[in-house]
Amino acid sequence: MVLVSGAGSNLQALLEACNDPTYGASVVAVGADREDIEALARADRVGVPTFVTRVGCFATREQWDGALAEKVDAFDPDLVVLAGFMKLVGGRFLARFEGRVVNTHPALCPSFPGTTGPADALAYGVKVSGATLFVVDAGVDTGPIVDQTVVPVEDDDDVQSLHERIKVAERRMLVDNVGRIAREGFTITDRKVRFAT
């Protein structure tokens, strides 16, 4: 199961990877918090079921969180991938899918959490940045780390150029690890994520 909010470039990479029978995973559905986005169109084009659960249709975030959990649960996913999903899932969602929700962040956690990771990295003057794949917990980009990939910061980088290079590395890391999670599974002990094999 993949949750999205925008263009769906990470989703597209996952859909393409799933075409290989040795990859070990399939996308059972794609959910979004917004209508009329390219990510939903990508799923529609290959026949993957889609749904939209908008925050604005509910009186509270908690009600939305519960409704989103119900929608996702209907597809019985082994793993939920937040691929550019720009909403924080809450306690009801995380309780339902504990240890089975992963997300990427365009920085090397625990540094530079939140929505401005590449800009914060540039402002701080780091020499390397990158992306992190983590198991989602109740914090913001604070969950146990599955994998990280490093991207050098060039002297002439601006936020857009750095972020674009991070996205390429992030996509490759996400695809590699989702397949591995599907084939091998993982455990978490003392915040350390270990693959089963």
C-alpha positions in Angstrom: 0.0 0.0 0.0 1.3 3.4 -1.0 0.1 6.8 0.3 0.8 9.9 -1.8 0.1 13.6 -2.1 1.6 14.7 -5.4 3.2 13.7 -8.6 4.1 10.2 -7.5 7.7 9.8 -8.8 8.5 7.4 -5.9 5.2 5.6 -6.6 6.2 5.2 -10.2 9.5 3.7 -9.3 7.8 1.2 -7.0 5.2 0.3 -9.6 8.0 -0.4 -12.2 10.0 -2.4 -9.7 6.9 -4.6 -8.9 6.8 -5.6 -12.6 9.8 -7.9 -11.8 8.6 -11.1 -10.2 11.8 -11.4 -8.2 11.2 -8.1 -6.5 8.8 -9.8 -4.1 6.3 -6.9 -3.6 3.2 -5.6 -5.2 1.3 -2.4 -4.7 -2.2 -3.4 -3.6 -3.6 0.1 -3.6 -2.7 3.8 -3.6 -4.3 6.3 -1.3 -4.1 10.1 -1.3 -5.2 13.0 0.8 -6.0 15.1 -2.3 -7.9 14.5 -5.5 -6.8 15.0 -9.1 -3.1 14.4 -8.6 -0.7 12.7 -11.0 0.1 9.9 -8.5 -3.5 8.7 -8.6 -3.4 8.9 -12.4 -0.2 6.7 -12.4 -2.0 4.1 -10.3 -5.1 4.2 -12.5 -3.1 3.7 -15.7 -1.8 0.3 -14.4 -5.0 -0.8 -12.8 -4.1 -0.3 -9.1 -7.1 0.6 -6.9 -7.1 4.1 -5.6 -8.9 6.1 -2.9 -8.9 9.6 -1.5 -9.4 10.5 2.2 -9.3 14.3 2.6 -8.7 15.9 5.9 -11.3 18.6 5.2 -14.1 16.1 5.0 -13.7 15.3 8.7 -14.5 17.4 11.8 -11.1 16.5 13.4 -7.7 15.2 12.5 -8.4 12.2 14.7 -11.5 11.3 12.8 -9.6 11.6 9.5 -6.8 9.5 10.9 -9.2 6.8 11.9 -11.0 6.9 8.5 -7.6 6.7 6.7 -6.7 3.6 8.9 -10.0 1.9 8.0 -9.5 2.6 4.2 -5.9 1.3 4.3 -6.9 -1.7 6.4 -9.5 -2.8 3.9 -6.6 -3.7 1.5 -4.8 -5.8 4.2 -1.3 -4.5 3.4 1.8 -6.0 4.8 3.6 -2.6 4.6 2.4 1.0 4.2 4.8 3.2 2.3 4.4 7.0 2.7 5.7 8.2 -0.7 5.5 11.9 -0.7 2.5 11.8 1.6 2.4 15.3 3.1 0.3 14.6 6.1 1.3 13.2 9.5 -0.5 10.0 10.4 -1.7 9.9 13.9 -2.1 7.6 16.9 -5.0 5.5 15.5 -3.3 4.9 12.2 0.0 4.0 13.9 -1.6 1.7 16.4 -3.3 -0.2 13.5 -0.1 -0.6 11.5 2.6 -0.4 14.2 6.0 -1.2 12.8 4.7 -1.5 9.3 4.7 2.1 8.1 7.8 3.5 6.4 8.6 7.0 5.1 11.5 8.8 3.5 13.0 12.1 4.5 15.3 14.2 2.3 18.1 14.6 5.0 20.3 12.4 7.1 18.2 11.9 10.2 18.2 12.9 13.0 19.5 16.1 11.4 17.1 18.6 9.8 13.6 17.1 10.4 10.5 18.6 8.9 9.6 19.9 5.5 12.7 22.0 4.8 15.5 19.4 5.1 17.5 20.4 2.0 17.3 24.1 2.7 18.3 23.6 6.4 21.2 21.4 5.3 22.5 24.2 2.9 22.0 26.9 5.5 24.0 24.9 8.1 26.8 24.4 5.6 27.0 20.6 5.7 29.3 18.9 3.2 27.1 15.9 2.7 23.3 15.5 2.9 21.1 12.7 1.7 18.0 10.8 2.5 16.7 8.5 5.2 14.2 5.6 5.1 12.7 5.1 8.6 9.9 3.3 10.3 7.2 5.9 11.2 6.6 6.6 14.9 4.7 9.4 16.6 7.4 12.0 16.1 8.4 14.0 13.1 11.1 12.1 11.1 12.2 10.4 14.4 11.5 6.7 13.8 14.0 3.8 13.7 16.3 4.1 10.6 16.0 1.4 8.0 18.6 2.9 5.6 20.4 6.1 4.6 22.0 7.3 1.4 24.6 10.1 1.2 24.6 12.9 -1.4 27.5 15.3 -1.6 26.7 19.0 -1.3 28.3 20.9 -4.2 29.7 24.5 -3.7 27.2 25.8 -6.3 24.1 24.0 -5.0 20.9 25.8 -4.3 17.9 24.2 -2.6 16.4 22.9 -5.8 19.6 21.4 -7.3 20.4 19.7 -4.0 16.9 18.4 -3.5 16.7 17.0 -7.0 19.9 15.0 -6.5 18.6 13.8 -3.1 15.3 12.7 -4.7 17.2 10.5 -7.2 19.1 8.8 -4.4 16.1 8.6 -2.2 14.0 6.9 -4.9 16.7 4.2 -5.5 17.0 3.6 -1.7 13.2 3.3 -1.3 12.8 0.8 -4.1 15.8 -1.3 -3.0 14.5 -1.5 0.6 10.8 -2.0 0.0 11.7 -5.1 -2.1 14.0 -6.3 0.6 11.4 -5.7 3.4 8.9 -7.7 1.3 11.3 -10.6 0.7 13.0 -10.7 4.1 11.1 -8.8 6.7 12.8 -6.9 9.6 12.8 -6.6 13.3 13.4 -3.5 15.5 15.3 -3.8 18.8 16.5 -0.8 20.7 15.8 1.4 17.6 18.0 -0.8 15.5 16.3 -2.1 12.3 17.7 -5.5 11.3 16.6 -7.5 8.2 15.6 -11.0 8.9 18.3 -12.8 6.9 
